[in-house]
């Protein structure tokens, strides 16, 4: 699913570590990656996601498993999975609901302002 030009970008936590999608935190890519590396890893990620879709269309479980592994590799290179890219020893809250994390008060004010 792609965003149209008039859609707001995803909400980002104040520290820039996560985006919030339907109330859930998703780890952002490492901001310290070079533009060239980011572009390469995003390209790899998109290719791997297309491979997942193709494998599903072909009902090819082995190809789908390989494609999912390629998605994982690309996401790890981007910093969206695996070891965290920040250095302050804060825990990884990837995939947690924002309302159940230390971001809860911030998220409540954001939700209230959007009503």
GISULMO-V410308 format. One record per pair of residues at least 4 apart in sequence whose C-alpha atoms are under 8 Angstrom apart, sorted by the first residue. I is the first residue (numbers start at 1). J is the second residue. Records with the same first field share a line. If there is no record, write none. Layout:
BEGIN
I=J, J
END
This chain:
BEGIN
3=7
10=19, 20, 21
11=19, 20, 21
12=16, 17, 18, 19, 20
13=17, 18, 19, 20, 103
16=28
17=27, 28
18=25, 26, 27, 28, 94
19=25, 26, 27, 28
20=24, 25, 26, 98
21=25, 26
23=97, 98, 99
24=95, 96, 97, 98
25=93, 94, 95, 96, 97, 98
26=80, 94, 95, 96
27=79, 80, 81, 93, 94, 95
28=79, 80
29=78, 79, 80
30=78, 79, 80, 85
33=37, 38, 78
34=38
35=39
36=40
37=41
38=42, 78
39=43
40=44
41=45, 74, 75, 77, 78
42=46, 74, 78
43=47
44=48, 70, 71, 74
45=49, 70, 71, 74, 75
46=50
47=51
48=52, 67, 68, 70, 71
49=53, 67, 68, 71
50=54
51=55, 63, 64, 67
52=56, 63, 64, 65, 67, 68
53=57, 64
54=58
55=59, 60, 61, 63, 64, 67
56=60, 61, 64
60=64
61=65
62=66
63=67
64=68
65=69
66=70
67=71
68=72
69=73
70=74
71=75
72=76, 81
73=77
74=78
75=79, 80, 81
76=80, 81, 82
79=83, 84, 85
80=84
84=92
86=90
93=101
96=100, 101
97=101
98=102, 103, 104, 107
99=103, 104, 105, 107, 108
100=104
103=107
104=108
105=109
106=110
107=111
108=112
109=113
110=114
111=115
END
